[in-house]
Amino acid sequence: MSTFLISLAGARQQILDQCPTERLKFQSLGWAILITSGIATVSMWFALSSAMGINPVLALLIAILWGLVIMGIDRWLVTSIPPRGSRRWQVAVPRVVLAVLLGSLISTPIVLRLFQSEINTQIAVIKQQRASAFIAAQQHSSVSQQVTYWGNQVASLEKVINSGGQQPLDPSADPVVQSLTSQRTAELALEQKYFNQWQCQLYGGPDCTRGNGVLAQASQKSYQQAAQQVSTLTSEITQRENALSAQDQASQQTRYQQAGGALPGAKAHLAAATAAEDALRSNFEASNAATNGLLIRLQALNELSGKDFTLNSARLLIFLFFLVIECLPITVKLMQQPGNYEEILRATAERELKVARRRIRSEPGLAGAAGAAGAAPAWAGGTGAERLPRDPDLDAIWRMPAAPSWADSAGPDPSRARPGLSDEATRIDDALRNAGGSPATTGSAGSGGSGGSDGRGGNELRFRDDDL
């Protein structure tokens, strides 16, 4: 378990073995990531099983996958923050924002689960309010108006048939009266229009000239024709209404026959309108009863917390509590101070970089792949792309001035040694100077750039980078 937590925290085991005192720090960080991912798993299972109604077993599998995703994200958050430096908080700020967003997303289903009983009660109230609003809206809908109209028609026709024609028909429900009334309404609009034009021509207006001229007489004629048509239609409507209400034997027989012929069609229209209204009501009731998801639960929680201060405070505190837990990995990472592990990690990274560079210099294939920055010196042992790049530190050593005359003496003169250098450093310096010549000269004089004479009696010395 300890190894798993350390790996979860992103620590390198071989480095941590060199500083055992740092193990507890990374174990704590691993526990924080594991706790966060566990709570995320439980939260997703609540959301899927309770709010969305998914099978609990399937919801558990999905919740475990979600927990692994959160674990990976938290591990990336804590490992991507630099251990020190001025950029530490600059890099941490967007990661903290992401952690807060994830915390809000994960903590919400848990809060809904804790207040489940109160939320279910409020959901019932919300559904009842929606049903009442639907019924009120249906009373003013076109479908409801059709049901009312055809219901009245069927009732009126049945009365006429049951009375043997003695019951007069409702004039407003008669098709002939309805048609004549529509025509009269249109003619009344034309009559008013022509009258306004006639008055404008007689007395003047914004779009006409005052005077009883040709235009005024034409408008007057149109107005009179429209008025005559209105009078004719009104007379026809009156005659039809009188015929519908007449009580003689012939009128009763006519009404009875008309009612019998119109009743099947009226019933068909009423049945169609009623079926449409019932379908709308059934669809609403089914959808309203099945609405039990996350949105209506959030709405119920908001309505509950808006009415009750205690509930609102408890909701806020619980939400903040789980939010803090979900932000725990990034918080722990930012609160931890750099220790020995970070120092050893930095040194290891530097050593790995040096080894990689030395390997590139020593292997011709890698040097050629990296791209030659210029021709390598002759002592590199190759030509063209196989030559290694020039080392500036070695060049500085090889380009030192030639050895002074006292270098040929039996041993180094302590009085002439450079100040600030130890005896060992002075001997290395004298050995390099006694080698004589430049690297290019030595490489060309010797065979293949290997150890040999430089033409002046000096021997080529080879030192490792660590020795220099």
Residue pairs with C-beta under 8 A, 6 or more apart in sequence:
2 23
2 27
3 13
4 30
5 26
5 27
5 29
5 30
5 31
5 34
6 13
6 16
6 23
6 26
6 27
6 30
7 13
7 30
8 30
8 33
8 34
8 71
8 75
9 26
9 27
9 29
9 30
9 33
9 75
9 78
10 75
10 78
10 79
11 22
11 26
11 341
12 345
15 341
15 344
15 345
15 348
16 22
16 23
16 26
16 341
18 340
18 344
19 339
19 340
19 341
19 344
21 339
21 340
22 339
22 340
22 341
25 336
25 339
25 341
26 341
28 332
29 78
29 329
29 332
29 333
29 336
32 74
32 328
32 329
32 331
32 332
33 71
33 74
33 75
33 78
33 329
34 71
35 325
35 328
36 70
36 71
36 74
36 325
36 326
36 328
36 329
37 67
37 68
37 70
37 71
37 74
38 67
39 106
39 110
39 322
39 325
39 326
40 66
40 67
40 70
40 102
40 106
40 326
41 63
41 64
41 66
41 67
41 70
42 63
42 110
43 63
43 106
43 107
43 108
43 109
43 110
44 59
44 62
44 63
44 66
44 67
44 106
44 109
45 56
45 59
45 60
45 63
46 109
46 110
46 112
46 113
47 109
47 112
47 294
48 54
48 58
48 59
48 62
48 63
49 55
49 56
49 59
50 109
50 112
50 113
50 116
51 109
51 112
51 292
51 293
51 294
51 297
52 59
52 293
52 294
53 292
53 293
54 62
70 102
70 106
73 98
73 102
74 99
74 329
74 330
77 95
77 98
77 99
77 329
77 330
77 333
78 329
78 330
78 332
78 333
80 91
80 95
81 88
81 91
81 92
81 95
81 330
81 333
81 334
82 88
82 91
83 338
83 342
83 345
84 338
84 342
92 330
92 334
95 330
96 327
96 330
96 334
99 326
99 327
99 329
99 330
100 323
100 327
102 326
103 322
103 323
103 324
103 325
103 326
103 327
104 323
106 322
106 326
107 319
107 322
107 323
107 325
107 326
108 298
108 319
109 294
110 318
110 322
111 301
111 315
111 318
111 319
111 322
112 119
112 294
112 297
112 298
112 301
114 318
115 301
115 304
115 311
115 315
118 304
118 311
119 297
119 300
119 301
119 304
122 300
122 301
122 303
122 304
123 292
123 296
123 297
123 300
126 296
126 299
126 300
126 303
127 288
127 289
127 291
130 288
131 284
131 285
131 288
134 281
134 284
134 288
138 144
138 277
138 280
138 281
143 273
143 276
143 277
143 280
144 277
146 269
146 273
146 276
147 270
147 273
147 274
147 277
150 266
150 269
150 270
150 273
151 270
152 170
152 173
153 173
153 262
153 266
153 269
153 270
154 263
154 266
154 267
154 270
156 169
156 170
156 173
157 169
157 259
157 262
157 263
157 266
158 259
158 263
159 167
160 167
160 168
160 169
160 255
160 256
160 258
160 259
161 256
161 259
161 260
161 263
164 252
164 256
165 251
165 252
165 253
165 254
165 255
165 256
165 257
165 259
166 247
166 252
167 255
168 244
168 245
168 246
168 247
168 255
169 244
169 245
169 255
169 258
169 259
171 177
171 240
171 241
171 244
171 245
172 178
174 240
174 244
175 262
176 240
177 237
177 240
177 241
177 244
180 233
180 236
180 237
180 240
181 237
183 233
184 230
184 233
184 234
184 237
187 226
187 229
187 230
187 233
188 230
190 222
190 226
191 223
191 226
191 227
191 229
191 230
194 219
194 220
194 222
194 223
194 226
195 223
197 208
197 219
197 222
197 223
198 216
198 219
198 220
198 222
198 223
200 207
200 208
200 219
201 208
201 209
201 210
201 211
201 212
201 213
201 215
201 216
201 219
202 210
202 211
202 212
202 216
203 210
204 210
208 215
243 251
243 254
244 255
246 252
301 315
304 311
305 311
305 312
305 315
306 312
324 331
354 465
358 465
359 366
360 366
360 367
360 370
361 367
361 388
361 389
361 391
362 388
364 382
364 385
364 386
364 388
367 385
367 386
367 387
367 388
367 389
368 385
368 386
372 385
372 387
372 389
373 389
373 390
374 389
374 390
375 387
376 382
376 386
376 387
376 388
376 389
376 390
377 387
377 390
377 439
377 440
377 443
378 439
378 440
378 443
378 444
378 449
379 439
379 440
379 442
379 443
379 449
379 460
380 387
380 388
380 449
381 448
381 449
381 450
382 388
393 468
394 439
394 468
397 432
397 468
398 438
398 439
399 438
400 432
400 433
402 433
402 436
403 430
403 433
403 434
403 436
404 416
406 412
406 413
406 416
407 430
407 433
407 434
412 426
412 427
412 430
417 423
417 426
418 426
418 429
421 429
431 461
432 461
434 458
434 459
435 442
435 454
435 458
435 459
435 460
435 461
436 442
436 454
436 456
436 457
436 458
437 445
437 454
437 455
437 456
437 458
441 454
441 455
442 449
442 452
442 454
442 458
442 460
443 449
445 452
445 453
445 454
445 455
446 452
446 453
446 454
446 460
450 460
451 459
451 460
451 462
452 459
452 460
453 459
454 460
